[in-house]
Amino acid sequence: MPTWSSVVVATPVHSGLGPTLSYRSELSLAPGTLVRVPLGAREVLGVAWDGPDVPPPGMDESQGKPVLGALEGLTPLNAAWRQLVSFAARYYQRSLGEVALAALPPQLRDLDAAQLARRLKRQAKTAAAHPAPTGTPVAALPPSPEQEAVLQALPGAAGPVLLFGATGSGKTEVYLRMTDAALASDPAAQVLVMVPEINLTPQLEARFRERFAAQYGDGAVVSMHSGMTPAQRLGSWLAAHSGAARIVLGTRMAIFASLPGLRLIVVDEEHDPSYKSQDGARYSARDLAVYRAKVESEALAAKGQRCQVILGSATPSLESWHAADQGRYLRLEMPARIGGGSLPKLRLVDMNHQPKGASIAPPLLAAMETRIARGEQCLVLLNRRGYAPVLSCDACAWKSQCPHCSAFRVFHKLDRTLRCHHCGFTSRVPRACPDCGNLDIAPVGRGTEQIEEQLAGLLSAVKRPDGQPARVARMDADTTRLKGSLEQQLAALHSGEVDVLVGTQMVAKGHDFRRITLVASINADAALFASDYRAPERLFALLMQAAGRAGRDAAQAGASEMWVQTWHPEHALFASLRKHDFPGFAAAQLAEREAAGMPPFGAQALLRADARTQEAAQAFLNAAAEAAAELPHRDEVTLYPAVPLTIQRVANVERAQLLVESASRAALQRFLAAWQPLLLDGRSIPGARGLIRFAVDIDPVSI
């Protein structure tokens, strides 16, 4: 006799179809089973969900659509995974189907049962050809006293742990040893280790393979990130879901990996804003990691086991720091570097006293020459790629404006193009000004290409200890675009082939550069007076993290330096940076935020709208705010007027936002849940007919 099953499919929140759909099935489907079902004229992947096994009111068996088949060979997604997805959908105001299906590999969504069976058969054959290893983990050096103290304290921590360790203090070794302990505690145990960016996964994967491949096999360590091919992502997901992968390394998407034996979650560089998704369900992988560990622990409680979460950073987010101050997180500290090395000394270069127009101050250049002559390496940080941010004509004030965005196209000298970094529009550099015909159009501002070119010229006469000329390289999104290029550049740096590396913020996070003794930031002032209240926090973290790339070899640590070129050397941020005083900086920032009611002392959400015109976008937002006047909990939230985004037009789409604040996170959530139906009806609001889409961003990381 046919039964009824509740199935989650990828329906957007505005479809109005509800969280699950009811289908007829010849077999009773366990919650979490992956199935193929009809949706309109299409056949799609769905997930059987917890729900009633009776037909919906008013529907009989002849009206319901059938389940076309289950994906056999895959165990159902467990209750903890389903609870994580349900929470994420509810908290971030998205449909259950959007979150659940987006959490699965794209290729899995297109496979039918026969195709999946072939894939699983190939995977089993590959596993059989590589018998389980019989070796032991690679021996590591004895832990430092600080590492030992942390390792002793971690097993007794009842909740999340904030590991506050200086750059170079050995946090990764703590992760490795905790992973070893977790895997040894249970033959089915799994560990999830997250990093904020793809470029950090190769070196981390190498460390984990070196430590654990001999005992658990190469297939026990897999990666998950958007830079992988669809087939690779599916292979990693299947290995994690089956339990064959004991260790999963990944970026924010990995938080939704199916890990039935999860016992430990590590979020490295937990402060990084890259953990917050900026499209689809705008979730924070760091926050979901804390929630997932709680859910997994509740499921394991009957066995006397738990899942632990460790948040690690040298510059923790103020939200995590405040949670530790309140006692909700256990803060463990490792302030000393491995080997007893000291953190770099800060040298501020007052650009008011340097030659006009100088990109690199003469004292900084002299310091770099000295380092190169001694065989040491330098890192130059400039968070702006390309040759120059804009091309300009002095005769008529023409600038390289993007025709599709309210932003300038960036001048890339190597391929002589003007490229918009927002919509991707690219064109050749004009021979003359398009408006007045003036031949004298010039770059304004500096990007990494230009700094690389200038340093190559300025250091051309400097010799390395082997008598060879100094070599300058660049690492940014342009030079690492091709597959394998990042690994090649990192290998060249580690081998000593490069003397000066010019890069964007991607080089300032997590890398273990042993030969770098001087780090320079040549344009740090832009964030000092930004409108976003989080800008000082991000700048301090970036400079502290960049400084941490220097002096990681204890023999050179005492001579390492961090140079910062600034027009405002008296700024309070630099006073804290000089002393490497993150606690003092955090206390000052938290006091300011508490006075202003900003997070973490309040909760925020952004309602964003995209439309054909700016007027339509703002009309929708303001009308939605007016319609919310009678909603429950309206008196507990503050709705600000709609304003354009900083870059208000991208790809010919106008963008606006409306800020919602509340002193209570629970009140904000209840208000947003009541507001959602009105927002879905808002497309009929007069004056907002040009609306394309809207989105709610909970806990935004930039405003």
WOPE-V108405 format. One line per field, one symbol per residue. ss: DSSP state (2 for helix, 1 for strand, 0 for the rest). psi: psi as a letter, one per 40 degrees, with the letter a starting at -180 (. if undefined). Layout:
ss = ???
psi = ???
//
This chain:
ss = 0011111100002220000011111000000001111110011111111000000000000000011111000000002222222222222000022222220002222200222222222222222200000000000000002222222222000000111110000022222222222222200001111100022222222222222222220222111100000222222222222200001111022222000001111111000022210000000122222222222222222220000111111000022222222000011111000222000011111122200000000222222222222000111110000001011110000010100000010111000011100000011100000000000011110002222222222200001000001001111000000000222222222220000111102220000000011111100022200000002222222222222000000222200011111100000222222200022222222222222200000011111111100222222222222220000002221110001111111100111111111100222222222222222222220000001111111100000
psi = hiiihhhhighidedeeidiihiihdihhihehhihiihbeihihihhihiifiiihehadediiiheiigiehiihidddddddddddddefiidddddddeihddddeiaddddddddddddddddegihieaiihiiiiiidddddddddddehdaihhhghiheefdddddddddddddddheeiihhhiidideedddddddddddedddeideehiihieeiiddddddddddddeedhdhhhiaddedeihgefhehhhgifeeheeehieibhgihdddddddddddddddeddefiihihhhhiegiiddddddddeedihhhigeiiheeiiiihhhhhhedeiihehdhiddddddddddddeeiiihhhhfhiadidiiihddeeiighheeifiihhhhddefihhhedeehiiihidihddeeheghiihiiadddddddddddedehiideeiiihhihhaddeediheddddddddddeedhdhhhiaedeeheighdehehhhhegeddedfidheedddddddddddddeeifehddeddeiihhhhiegeeidddddddefgddddddddddddddefiieeiiiihhihhididddddddddddddeedeiiedeeihhiiiiiidgehhffhihiihhhiiehddddddddddddddddeeeehhefeehdiiihhhfiei.
//
